[in-house]
């Protein structure tokens, strides 16, 4: 309740329409507000949240103009998981890794974890028994727990079978981690196979 009250107070205090500003300054101010919100957020920000800091205008047009304004900079506006975020451009990944070893996100996943994550992404919602059919072996609860702990998967609807087991689905954090706007942007299964993620690696560590 207190959180809702605080947000309502902040909303009431914010001048969205900026009627006292010249049109050009008004548009630029709205762009900078969106830039500030994206900069402050570690996760993609949906359209409805961005709409709360601007007037009765198109968020998409403001995003387009902000993207144009950032042309030539080392970072860009990217649409990810149904929202927008600021990210460094791929061309600078090597420089970032060389300077601070903070480049591509290290999810701390084993090769087999990634293979199971890919299977969930392509076959969701899917049960552990469904994953067992794909891999030919039991998928441990520890493995599922690692994926859940990193926010990459969540529980889906109960499966319509005996015992109504849980199913597993990917999350928006999964989309953000792999730079996908939606599940429609998943690579073809053939690419997964070519990357060696569709089959069990040799001599995997035994898990229970």
Backbone as ProteinMPNN parsed JSONL, in Angstrom:
{"seq_chain_A": "XXXXXXXXXXXXXXXXXXXXXXXXXXXXXXXXXXXXXXXXXXXXXXXXXXXXXXXXXXXXXXXXXXXXXXXXXXXXXXXXXXXXXXXXXXXXXXXXXXXXXXXXXXXXXXXXXXXXXXXXXXXXXXXXXXXXXXXXXXXXXXXXXXXXXXXXXXXXXXXXXXXXXXXXXXXXXXXXXXXXXXXXXXXXXXXXXXXXXXXXXXXXXXXX", "coords_chain_A": {"N_chain_A": [[0.836, -1.204, 0.0], [1.905, 1.278, 0.878], [3.883, 1.569, -1.058], [2.35, 1.919, -3.356], [1.093, 4.3, -2.726], [3.291, 6.031, -2.635], [4.113, 5.948, -5.295], [1.861, 7.05, -6.523], [1.954, 9.624, -5.458], [4.331, 10.543, -6.564], [3.665, 10.431, -9.263], [1.66, 12.394, -9.328], [3.124, 14.659, -8.777], [4.697, 15.03, -10.981], [5.139, 16.914, -13.852], [3.719, 16.148, -16.677], [2.77, 17.062, -19.186], [4.043, 19.473, -19.737], [3.272, 22.079, -20.55], [4.103, 24.708, -20.457], [6.445, 24.81, -21.866], [8.31, 25.482, -24.879], [7.452, 23.824, -27.99], [9.658, 22.31, -29.176], [11.502, 22.105, -27.053], [9.928, 20.799, -25.226], [9.573, 18.264, -26.404], [12.235, 17.375, -26.439], [12.741, 17.286, -23.697], [10.989, 15.258, -22.899], [12.193, 13.111, -24.264], [14.667, 13.005, -22.877], [13.796, 12.31, -20.372], [12.862, 9.704, -20.799], [15.291, 8.553, -21.531], [16.65, 8.795, -19.085], [15.125, 7.133, -17.415], [15.519, 4.63, -18.644], [18.27, 4.435, -18.348], [18.502, 4.211, -15.599], [17.397, 1.787, -15.049], [17.886, -1.703, -14.619], [16.634, -3.637, -15.985], [14.587, -4.435, -18.875], [12.316, -1.828, -19.778], [8.869, -1.54, -19.855], [6.442, -0.239, -22.272], [4.191, 0.968, -21.022], [5.196, 1.86, -18.581], [7.076, 3.776, -19.359], [5.346, 5.571, -20.525], [4.278, 6.882, -18.381], [5.911, 9.001, -17.739], [5.854, 10.947, -19.625], [4.019, 13.205, -21.807], [0.824, 13.151, -23.511], [1.695, 11.562, -25.881], [3.34, 9.686, -28.526], [5.134, 7.019, -27.357], [6.727, 5.34, -28.85], [7.61, 6.967, -30.98], [9.14, 8.802, -29.572], [11.11, 7.088, -28.605], [12.25, 6.325, -31.045], [13.378, 8.784, -31.857], [15.158, 9.193, -29.752], [16.87, 7.039, -30.147], [17.993, 7.82, -32.575], [19.306, 10.102, -31.736], [21.291, 9.0, -30.234], [22.968, 7.882, -32.037], [26.153, 6.955, -33.127], [27.16, 6.944, -30.584], [28.552, 4.965, -27.864], [26.659, 3.348, -26.787], [23.256, 2.114, -27.071], [19.668, 2.224, -27.731], [17.715, -0.569, -27.118], [15.224, -2.935, -28.048], [13.92, -5.259, -25.955], [12.574, -8.225, -24.668], [9.886, -7.307, -24.713], [10.102, -4.696, -23.845], [12.164, -1.723, -23.422], [15.692, -1.064, -23.278], [18.862, 0.388, -22.318], [21.941, -0.39, -23.798], [25.351, -1.401, -24.268], [26.954, -1.094, -27.43], [27.476, -3.883, -29.645], [29.943, -3.731, -30.97], [31.743, -2.791, -29.126], [32.212, -4.743, -27.298], [34.574, -6.321, -27.016], [36.426, -4.424, -26.113], [35.319, -3.737, -23.652], [35.496, -6.161, -22.253], [38.276, -6.438, -22.213], [39.06, -4.267, -20.657], [37.722, -4.414, -18.161], [36.7, -6.905, -17.697], [33.935, -7.278, -17.773], [32.207, -7.933, -19.757], [30.249, -9.867, -21.869], [27.403, -11.288, -20.317], [27.955, -13.448, -17.636], [26.405, -16.254, -16.877], [26.946, -18.32, -15.264], [26.423, -20.988, -15.913], [26.444, -24.497, -16.6], [27.474, -26.517, -19.429], [25.546, -28.489, -19.968], [23.384, -27.46, -18.553], [22.693, -25.279, -20.148], [21.873, -26.614, -22.42], [19.555, -27.891, -21.488], [18.092, -25.622, -20.807], [17.712, -24.539, -23.369], [16.072, -26.539, -24.441], [13.792, -26.23, -22.849], [13.058, -23.662, -23.642], [12.29, -24.073, -26.322], [10.277, -25.991, -26.159], [8.396, -25.287, -24.303], [5.216, -24.993, -22.522], [6.86, -27.348, -20.402], [7.345, -30.473, -18.754], [9.428, -32.09, -16.242], [9.47, -34.787, -16.891], [8.946, -34.587, -19.59], [11.293, -33.362, -20.443], [13.03, -35.407, -19.824], [12.332, -37.274, -21.758], [13.369, -36.03, -24.0], [16.151, -35.892, -23.511], [16.834, -38.391, -22.677], [17.449, -39.101, -20.108], [17.097, -38.609, -16.551], [16.279, -35.352, -15.485], [17.823, -33.41, -13.17], [16.599, -32.055, -10.055], [18.252, -30.187, -8.966], [19.494, -29.011, -11.188], [17.289, -27.8, -12.448], [16.736, -26.057, -10.375], [18.988, -24.371, -10.44], [18.582, -22.975, -12.832], [16.197, -21.692, -12.195], [17.025, -20.139, -10.028], [18.589, -18.238, -11.232], [16.714, -16.809, -12.477], [15.914, -17.494, -15.027], [14.052, -19.38, -15.788], [10.634, -20.198, -14.992], [7.77, -21.471, -13.183], [5.185, -23.016, -15.044], [1.797, -23.675, -16.158], [0.066, -26.367, -14.476], [0.604, -29.692, -15.591], [-1.708, -31.601, -17.591], [-1.907, -34.352, -16.5], [-1.4, -37.429, -14.655], [-0.98, -36.71, -11.275], [-0.567, -34.079, -11.817], [1.901, -32.593, -12.594], [4.373, -29.945, -12.283], [4.965, -27.602, -14.907], [7.559, -26.057, -16.891], [8.671, -22.851, -17.905], [10.223, -20.275, -19.888], [11.447, -16.995, -18.866], [11.0, -13.366, -18.789], [13.461, -12.429, -18.028], [15.123, -14.336, -19.098], [14.83, -13.721, -21.829], [15.997, -11.173, -21.822], [18.609, -11.804, -20.996], [19.597, -13.205, -23.161], [19.316, -11.418, -25.15], [16.903, -11.14, -26.656], [13.995, -10.058, -28.291], [11.545, -11.308, -28.211], [10.146, -14.647, -27.878], [9.861, -15.389, -30.465], [12.18, -14.694, -31.668], [14.013, -16.646, -31.204], [16.78, -18.674, -32.221], [16.95, -20.877, -35.122], [16.308, -24.365, -34.586], [18.31, -25.911, -35.787], [20.56, -24.317, -35.636], [21.054, -24.387, -32.934], [21.776, -27.054, -32.658], [24.116, -27.045, -34.217], [25.68, -25.513, -32.588], [26.232, -27.268, -30.634], [24.521, -27.608, -28.484], [22.297, -29.141, -28.318], [22.486, -31.74, -27.63], [23.492, -34.162, -25.147], [26.499, -33.512, -23.402], [29.661, -35.246, -23.52], [30.336, -37.641, -20.984], [28.85, -36.362, -18.763], [28.622, -34.699, -15.569], [27.441, -36.661, -12.906], [24.223, -36.236, -11.66], [21.815, -35.885, -9.045]], "CA_chain_A": [[0.0, 0.0, 0.0], [2.778, 2.446, 0.935], [4.529, 1.705, -2.359], [1.37, 2.477, -4.295], [0.892, 5.707, -2.356], [4.479, 6.771, -3.037], [4.083, 6.085, -6.753], [0.794, 7.998, -6.848], [2.432, 10.967, -5.119], [5.331, 10.911, -7.568], [2.94, 10.686, -10.505], [0.945, 13.665, -9.213], [4.09, 15.763, -8.736], [5.413, 15.136, -12.251], [4.47, 17.659, -14.921], [3.897, 15.35, -17.889], [2.438, 17.761, -20.428], [5.029, 20.542, -19.962], [2.587, 23.05, -21.411], [4.808, 25.98, -20.469], [7.664, 24.691, -22.649], [8.174, 25.508, -26.337], [7.298, 22.449, -28.503], [10.923, 21.596, -29.367], [12.061, 21.816, -25.74], [9.043, 19.812, -24.613], [9.894, 16.957, -26.981], [13.57, 16.999, -25.975], [12.634, 16.936, -22.283], [10.388, 13.918, -22.84], [13.236, 12.16, -24.671], [15.652, 12.869, -21.814], [13.166, 11.562, -19.279], [12.899, 8.289, -21.175], [16.69, 8.142, -21.438], [16.993, 8.674, -17.671], [14.457, 5.938, -16.884], [16.214, 3.468, -19.187], [19.609, 4.407, -17.749], [18.403, 3.827, -14.189], [16.82, 0.453, -14.911], [18.715, -2.838, -15.027], [15.78, -4.546, -16.754], [13.815, -3.737, -19.907], [11.201, -1.035, -19.258], [7.745, -1.63, -20.799], [5.875, 1.001, -22.798], [3.277, 1.628, -20.084], [5.977, 2.564, -17.558], [7.645, 4.971, -19.986], [4.253, 6.517, -20.8], [3.951, 7.622, -17.171], [6.792, 10.15, -17.517], [5.723, 11.878, -20.744], [2.661, 13.647, -22.067], [-0.033, 12.326, -24.37], [2.417, 11.446, -27.148], [3.753, 8.328, -28.85], [6.394, 6.57, -26.778], [7.528, 4.765, -29.928], [8.27, 8.052, -31.708], [10.181, 9.33, -28.695], [12.19, 6.091, -28.619], [12.924, 6.444, -32.347], [14.203, 9.992, -31.856], [16.248, 8.98, -28.809], [17.818, 6.15, -30.819], [18.706, 8.623, -33.562], [20.189, 11.021, -31.015], [22.409, 8.227, -29.692], [23.782, 7.369, -33.136], [27.548, 7.324, -32.967], [27.588, 6.733, -29.206], [28.957, 3.589, -27.574], [25.497, 2.59, -26.33], [22.077, 2.256, -27.922], [18.385, 1.767, -27.206], [17.378, -1.874, -27.691], [13.954, -3.507, -27.617], [14.2, -6.579, -25.402], [11.553, -8.803, -23.775], [8.679, -6.489, -24.681], [10.361, -3.344, -23.36], [13.386, -1.121, -23.956], [16.783, -0.868, -22.342], [20.11, 0.9, -22.865], [23.003, -1.39, -23.759], [26.514, -1.05, -25.069], [26.905, -1.664, -28.776], [28.309, -5.086, -29.769], [31.286, -3.414, -31.455], [32.616, -2.438, -28.014], [32.264, -5.858, -26.343], [35.962, -6.723, -26.76], [37.065, -3.386, -25.306], [34.79, -3.834, -22.29], [36.09, -7.34, -21.632], [39.701, -6.193, -21.99], [39.267, -3.249, -19.63], [37.198, -4.694, -16.82], [36.157, -8.261, -17.622], [32.507, -7.183, -17.473], [31.534, -7.982, -21.05], [29.06, -10.688, -21.968], [26.923, -11.724, -19.02], [28.299, -14.808, -17.252], [25.283, -16.778, -16.127], [27.409, -19.375, -14.385], [25.731, -22.219, -16.273], [27.205, -25.565, -17.222], [27.064, -26.789, -20.813], [24.3, -29.261, -19.97], [22.331, -26.535, -18.118], [22.288, -24.491, -21.307], [21.134, -27.513, -23.303], [18.222, -28.054, -20.908], [17.424, -24.33, -20.952], [17.279, -24.443, -24.762], [14.934, -27.452, -24.62], [12.626, -25.585, -22.235], [12.668, -22.524, -24.486], [11.651, -24.52, -27.557], [9.171, -26.925, -25.939], [7.58, -24.847, -23.176], [5.528, -25.461, -21.172], [7.324, -28.729, -20.438], [7.606, -31.061, -17.451], [10.708, -32.811, -16.134], [9.331, -36.022, -17.666], [9.097, -34.207, -20.994], [12.727, -33.156, -20.672], [13.654, -36.73, -19.791], [12.112, -37.891, -23.063], [14.265, -35.386, -24.968], [17.566, -36.146, -23.234], [17.069, -39.792, -22.384], [17.888, -39.274, -18.72], [16.399, -37.769, -15.591], [16.808, -33.998, -15.296], [17.833, -33.248, -11.721], [15.979, -30.871, -9.457], [19.315, -29.191, -8.772], [19.66, -28.294, -12.453], [16.125, -26.911, -12.566], [16.896, -25.019, -9.363], [19.983, -23.39, -10.907], [17.945, -22.124, -13.84], [15.222, -20.839, -11.514], [17.742, -19.183, -9.177], [19.079, -17.164, -12.1], [15.551, -16.126, -13.036], [15.786, -17.81, -16.451], [12.818, -20.141, -15.976], [9.652, -20.166, -13.917], [6.795, -22.551, -13.301], [4.036, -22.764, -15.895], [0.58, -24.353, -15.699], [0.198, -27.787, -14.16], [0.36, -30.543, -16.755], [-2.948, -32.387, -17.469], [-1.606, -35.775, -16.397], [-1.456, -37.924, -13.289], [-0.156, -35.963, -10.346], [-0.529, -32.667, -12.229], [3.245, -32.057, -12.332], [4.676, -28.598, -12.742], [5.675, -27.383, -16.162], [8.536, -24.98, -16.804], [8.661, -21.901, -19.016], [11.242, -19.238, -19.773], [11.0, -15.732, -18.3], [11.492, -12.151, -19.443], [14.895, -12.325, -17.742], [15.762, -15.18, -20.112], [14.884, -12.938, -23.065], [16.98, -10.1, -21.656], [19.95, -12.381, -20.904], [20.035, -13.654, -24.477], [19.112, -10.319, -26.098], [15.792, -11.495, -27.528], [12.804, -9.234, -28.095], [10.477, -12.242, -27.881], [10.5, -16.03, -28.21], [9.892, -15.502, -31.927], [13.549, -14.425, -32.118], [14.899, -17.78, -30.939], [17.398, -19.196, -33.45], [16.439, -22.153, -35.61], [16.868, -25.508, -33.852], [19.532, -26.374, -36.437], [21.665, -23.525, -35.111], [21.332, -24.914, -31.602], [22.524, -28.295, -32.854], [25.449, -26.7, -34.701], [26.443, -24.971, -31.453], [26.5, -28.362, -29.704], [23.709, -27.463, -27.279], [21.079, -29.934, -28.406], [22.747, -33.089, -27.159], [24.201, -34.244, -23.879], [27.94, -33.567, -23.569], [30.259, -36.507, -23.121], [30.664, -37.835, -19.57], [28.348, -35.286, -17.889], [28.689, -35.002, -14.135], [26.235, -37.339, -12.462], [23.458, -35.412, -10.738], [20.673, -36.577, -8.463]], "C_chain_A": [[0.869, 1.253, 0.0], [3.477, 2.686, -0.39], [3.606, 2.326, -3.373], [1.127, 3.948, -4.009], [2.069, 6.558, -2.805], [4.495, 6.985, -4.543], [3.022, 7.094, -7.171], [1.234, 9.429, -6.575], [3.448, 11.445, -6.148], [4.663, 11.231, -8.894], [2.268, 12.058, -10.474], [1.909, 14.851, -9.276], [4.773, 15.997, -10.076], [4.562, 15.878, -13.284], [4.7, 16.915, -16.234], [3.755, 16.184, -19.156], [3.409, 18.885, -20.763], [4.465, 21.655, -20.853], [3.291, 24.393, -21.467], [6.085, 25.963, -21.29], [7.38, 24.895, -24.137], [8.126, 24.065, -26.861], [8.605, 21.678, -28.633], [11.543, 21.204, -28.033], [11.235, 20.752, -25.025], [9.405, 18.402, -25.111], [11.264, 16.477, -26.478], [13.535, 16.579, -24.509], [12.019, 15.555, -22.116], [11.411, 12.844, -23.228], [14.225, 11.925, -23.541], [15.068, 12.13, -20.608], [13.2, 10.058, -19.568], [14.322, 7.759, -21.068], [17.081, 7.908, -19.973], [16.379, 7.417, -17.056], [15.173, 4.674, -17.364], [17.596, 3.313, -18.559], [19.561, 3.865, -16.328], [17.927, 2.393, -13.996], [17.774, -0.626, -15.403], [17.943, -3.823, -15.886], [15.056, -3.763, -17.834], [12.596, -3.037, -19.307], [10.05, -1.084, -20.269], [7.176, -0.266, -21.169], [5.015, 1.724, -21.767], [4.019, 2.353, -18.966], [6.595, 3.84, -18.123], [6.57, 6.027, -20.225], [3.913, 7.354, -19.575], [4.809, 8.858, -16.97], [6.732, 11.161, -18.658], [4.26, 12.259, -20.921], [1.914, 12.677, -22.966], [0.563, 12.262, -25.774], [2.825, 9.996, -27.348], [5.112, 8.002, -28.227], [7.305, 6.022, -27.868], [8.276, 5.839, -30.714], [9.385, 8.666, -30.875], [11.382, 8.385, -28.659], [12.974, 6.189, -29.923], [13.855, 7.649, -32.374], [15.373, 9.865, -30.882], [17.306, 8.081, -29.437], [18.639, 6.916, -31.844], [19.703, 9.56, -32.883], [21.425, 10.307, -30.47], [23.289, 7.625, -30.783], [25.213, 7.863, -32.976], [28.058, 7.198, -31.546], [27.936, 5.271, -28.988], [27.806, 2.735, -27.062], [24.287, 2.943, -27.174], [20.82, 1.858, -27.16], [18.039, 0.458, -27.909], [16.025, -2.324, -27.165], [14.193, -4.953, -27.215], [13.052, -6.994, -24.487], [10.335, -7.895, -23.623], [8.862, -5.089, -24.134], [11.622, -2.808, -23.998], [14.429, -1.016, -22.861], [17.963, -0.228, -23.07], [21.165, -0.187, -22.742], [24.179, -0.89, -24.592], [26.416, -1.731, -26.428], [27.854, -2.863, -28.872], [29.739, -4.795, -30.197], [32.263, -3.129, -30.319], [32.77, -3.567, -26.993], [33.698, -6.239, -26.0], [36.68, -5.707, -25.88], [36.609, -3.461, -23.855], [35.41, -5.017, -21.568], [37.561, -7.099, -21.302], [39.938, -5.25, -20.821], [38.851, -3.709, -18.237], [36.625, -6.087, -16.658], [34.694, -8.24, -17.214], [31.713, -7.219, -18.765], [30.297, -8.832, -21.017], [28.703, -11.253, -20.6], [27.301, -13.186, -18.777], [27.196, -15.336, -16.355], [25.693, -17.911, -15.196], [26.74, -20.702, -14.661], [26.693, -23.228, -16.885], [26.673, -25.801, -18.638], [25.723, -27.516, -20.858], [23.126, -28.411, -19.494], [21.782, -25.754, -19.307], [21.486, -25.347, -22.278], [19.711, -27.707, -22.794], [17.433, -26.758, -21.033], [16.909, -24.146, -22.38], [16.071, -25.331, -25.012], [13.664, -26.854, -24.019], [12.126, -24.452, -23.113], [11.876, -22.974, -25.705], [10.406, -25.375, -27.33], [8.241, -26.496, -24.816], [6.09, -24.749, -23.532], [5.855, -26.956, -21.18], [7.64, -29.203, -19.025], [9.002, -31.682, -17.42], [10.647, -34.127, -16.894], [9.473, -35.732, -19.156], [10.547, -33.979, -21.355], [13.471, -34.487, -20.676], [13.498, -37.436, -21.129], [13.065, -37.307, -24.113], [15.705, -35.842, -24.769], [17.878, -37.604, -22.902], [17.597, -40.054, -20.995], [17.122, -38.308, -17.841], [17.083, -36.403, -15.498], [16.702, -33.672, -13.809], [17.114, -31.986, -11.271], [17.014, -29.773, -9.214], [19.513, -28.362, -10.031], [18.512, -27.311, -12.652], [16.257, -25.756, -11.579], [17.912, -23.957, -9.77], [19.363, -22.433, -11.914], [16.923, -21.187, -13.203], [15.915, -19.774, -10.675], [18.274, -18.005, -9.975], [17.938, -16.435, -12.799], [15.294, -16.43, -14.493], [14.544, -18.622, -16.761], [11.912, -19.951, -14.771], [8.695, -21.321, -14.111], [5.635, -22.098, -14.173], [2.808, -23.455, -15.347], [0.869, -25.811, -15.362], [-0.15, -28.616, -15.389], [-0.889, -31.392, -16.537], [-2.657, -33.89, -17.497], [-1.557, -36.167, -14.934], [-0.472, -37.171, -12.398], [-0.047, -34.487, -10.665], [0.838, -32.043, -11.972], [3.397, -30.635, -12.864], [5.263, -28.65, -14.154], [6.62, -26.208, -15.96], [8.517, -24.15, -18.079], [9.802, -20.912, -18.814], [10.611, -17.927, -19.313], [11.465, -14.55, -19.148], [12.989, -11.97, -19.19], [15.699, -13.207, -18.698], [15.907, -14.408, -21.418], [15.952, -11.859, -22.967], [18.402, -10.653, -21.657], [20.496, -12.774, -22.266], [19.684, -12.654, -25.582], [18.041, -10.649, -27.13], [14.612, -10.578, -27.241], [11.622, -10.092, -27.681], [10.948, -13.65, -28.225], [10.513, -16.266, -29.714], [11.301, -15.296, -32.475], [14.522, -15.547, -31.764], [15.512, -18.269, -32.248], [16.767, -20.509, -33.863], [17.064, -23.288, -34.815], [18.171, -26.032, -34.459], [20.753, -25.608, -35.931], [22.049, -23.978, -33.711], [22.151, -26.189, -31.708], [23.955, -28.005, -33.299], [26.339, -26.173, -33.571], [26.745, -26.04, -30.409], [25.681, -28.318, -28.442], [22.475, -28.348, -27.287], [21.267, -31.342, -27.879], [23.537, -33.05, -25.865], [25.703, -34.312, -24.111], [28.48, -34.902, -23.072], [30.587, -36.49, -21.629], [30.152, -36.699, -18.684], [28.455, -35.697, -16.44], [27.376, -35.606, -13.694], [25.528, -36.466, -11.423], [22.281, -36.23, -10.225], [19.575, -35.58, -8.189]], "O_chain_A": [[0.623, 2.183, -0.768], [3.655, 3.828, -0.814], [4.025, 3.168, -4.168], [0.974, 4.751, -4.93], [1.884, 7.671, -3.296], [4.845, 8.065, -5.019], [3.252, 7.902, -8.071], [0.934, 10.339, -7.349], [3.432, 12.607, -6.555], [5.043, 12.185, -9.574], [2.297, 12.795, -11.459], [1.552, 15.92, -9.771], [5.368, 17.054, -10.288], [3.417, 15.511, -13.549], [5.766, 17.041, -16.837], [4.534, 16.027, -20.096], [3.587, 19.222, -21.934], [5.121, 22.104, -21.792], [3.104, 25.147, -22.422], [6.75, 26.992, -21.407], [6.309, 24.517, -24.61], [8.7, 23.172, -26.239], [8.668, 20.512, -28.244], [12.056, 20.094, -27.891], [11.777, 19.911, -24.308], [9.525, 17.468, -24.317], [11.425, 15.306, -26.134], [14.214, 15.63, -24.117], [12.474, 14.767, -21.287], [11.482, 11.793, -22.592], [14.59, 10.782, -23.266], [15.781, 11.407, -19.912], [13.523, 9.251, -18.696], [14.543, 6.652, -20.577], [17.765, 6.934, -19.661], [17.027, 6.72, -16.275], [15.406, 3.755, -16.58], [18.038, 2.2, -18.273], [20.465, 3.148, -15.899], [18.04, 1.843, -12.9], [18.392, -0.491, -16.459], [18.529, -4.744, -16.455], [14.923, -2.545, -17.723], [11.925, -3.587, -18.434], [10.237, -0.706, -21.426], [7.397, 0.727, -20.476], [5.091, 2.947, -21.641], [3.526, 3.357, -18.452], [6.633, 4.867, -17.446], [6.836, 7.226, -20.139], [3.321, 8.426, -19.707], [4.487, 9.693, -16.124], [7.485, 12.135, -18.656], [3.377, 11.705, -20.267], [2.325, 11.532, -23.152], [0.019, 12.825, -26.724], [2.675, 9.173, -26.446], [6.116, 8.641, -28.542], [8.519, 6.216, -27.818], [9.438, 5.651, -31.076], [10.445, 9.011, -31.398], [12.53, 8.828, -28.68], [14.204, 6.143, -29.92], [14.985, 7.556, -32.854], [16.462, 10.371, -31.154], [18.502, 8.325, -29.281], [19.843, 6.691, -31.972], [20.803, 9.784, -33.388], [22.471, 10.923, -30.27], [24.258, 6.929, -30.48], [25.451, 9.043, -32.721], [29.259, 7.328, -31.309], [27.644, 4.429, -29.838], [27.958, 1.522, -26.915], [24.285, 3.938, -27.899], [20.886, 1.243, -26.096], [18.064, 0.378, -29.137], [15.706, -2.127, -25.992], [14.615, -5.773, -28.03], [12.61, -6.218, -23.639], [9.813, -7.735, -22.52], [7.884, -4.36, -23.971], [12.105, -3.354, -24.99], [14.106, -0.897, -21.679], [18.051, -0.295, -24.296], [21.274, -0.835, -21.701], [24.02, -0.069, -25.496], [25.856, -2.821, -26.547], [28.917, -2.862, -28.251], [30.655, -5.531, -29.83], [33.475, -3.213, -30.512], [33.386, -3.376, -25.945], [34.017, -6.458, -24.831], [37.456, -6.082, -25.001], [37.406, -3.272, -22.937], [35.807, -4.903, -20.408], [38.039, -7.503, -20.241], [40.905, -5.411, -20.077], [39.536, -3.432, -17.253], [36.113, -6.422, -15.59], [34.251, -9.067, -16.417], [30.653, -6.6, -18.857], [29.383, -8.571, -20.236], [29.576, -11.644, -19.826], [27.011, -14.056, -19.599], [27.067, -14.915, -15.206], [24.873, -18.407, -14.422], [26.507, -21.475, -13.732], [27.632, -22.863, -17.594], [25.584, -25.354, -18.995], [24.866, -27.201, -21.684], [22.0, -28.597, -19.956], [20.571, -25.588, -19.455], [20.531, -24.868, -22.89], [18.763, -27.691, -23.58], [16.239, -26.785, -21.331], [15.799, -23.654, -22.582], [15.144, -24.932, -25.717], [12.587, -26.956, -24.607], [10.921, -24.292, -23.308], [10.898, -22.33, -26.082], [9.562, -25.474, -28.22], [7.374, -27.272, -24.412], [5.733, -24.463, -24.675], [5.207, -27.735, -21.879], [8.138, -28.437, -18.2], [9.67, -31.783, -18.449], [11.643, -34.551, -17.48], [10.049, -36.527, -19.898], [10.99, -34.354, -22.441], [14.424, -34.674, -21.433], [14.416, -38.117, -21.588], [13.513, -38.02, -25.012], [16.403, -36.143, -25.737], [19.041, -38.002, -22.853], [18.141, -41.126, -20.732], [16.568, -37.316, -18.317], [18.31, -36.313, -15.441], [15.603, -33.662, -13.254], [17.031, -30.994, -11.996], [16.695, -28.585, -9.251], [19.68, -27.145, -9.954], [18.727, -26.144, -12.98], [15.932, -24.614, -11.904], [17.723, -22.775, -9.482], [19.592, -21.224, -11.857], [16.791, -20.033, -13.611], [15.454, -18.635, -10.613], [18.394, -16.898, -9.451], [18.171, -15.546, -13.618], [14.538, -15.711, -15.147], [14.031, -18.563, -17.878], [12.36, -19.592, -13.681], [8.795, -22.064, -15.087], [5.161, -20.967, -14.071], [2.779, -23.793, -14.164], [1.801, -26.411, -15.897], [-1.075, -28.29, -16.133], [-1.122, -31.861, -15.423], [-3.1, -34.605, -18.396], [-1.664, -35.305, -14.061], [0.705, -37.02, -12.726], [0.504, -33.719, -9.875], [0.942, -31.073, -11.22], [2.669, -30.19, -13.751], [5.951, -29.597, -14.534], [6.503, -25.459, -14.99], [8.367, -24.676, -19.182], [10.288, -20.735, -17.697], [9.391, -17.766, -19.362], [12.225, -14.716, -20.102], [13.703, -11.424, -20.031], [16.824, -12.866, -19.064], [16.966, -14.429, -22.045], [16.721, -11.649, -23.905], [19.302, -10.053, -22.244], [21.699, -12.691, -22.51], [19.737, -12.971, -26.77], [18.244, -10.461, -28.329], [14.267, -10.346, -26.082], [10.787, -9.658, -26.887], [12.024, -13.827, -28.797], [11.108, -17.235, -30.187], [11.589, -15.675, -33.61], [15.724, -15.418, -31.997], [14.839, -18.278, -33.278], [16.124, -21.179, -33.055], [18.222, -23.194, -34.41], [19.034, -26.538, -33.742], [21.841, -26.17, -35.81], [23.224, -23.958, -33.343], [23.101, -26.392, -30.951], [24.897, -28.636, -32.822], [27.557, -26.348, -33.577], [27.426, -25.771, -29.418], [26.064, -28.907, -27.431], [21.682, -28.305, -26.347], [20.289, -32.067, -27.7], [24.165, -32.047, -25.528], [26.15, -35.1, -24.945], [27.826, -35.598, -22.297], [31.044, -35.486, -21.082], [30.931, -36.121, -17.925], [28.389, -36.88, -16.108], [26.309, -35.117, -14.065], [26.132, -36.017, -10.449], [21.814, -37.153, -10.892], [18.511, -35.953, -7.694]]}, "name": "protein", "num_of_chains": 1, "seq": "XXXXXXXXXXXXXXXXXXXXXXXXXXXXXXXXXXXXXXXXXXXXXXXXXXXXXXXXXXXXXXXXXXXXXXXXXXXXXXXXXXXXXXXXXXXXXXXXXXXXXXXXXXXXXXXXXXXXXXXXXXXXXXXXXXXXXXXXXXXXXXXXXXXXXXXXXXXXXXXXXXXXXXXXXXXXXXXXXXXXXXXXXXXXXXXXXXXXXXXXXXXXXXXX"}
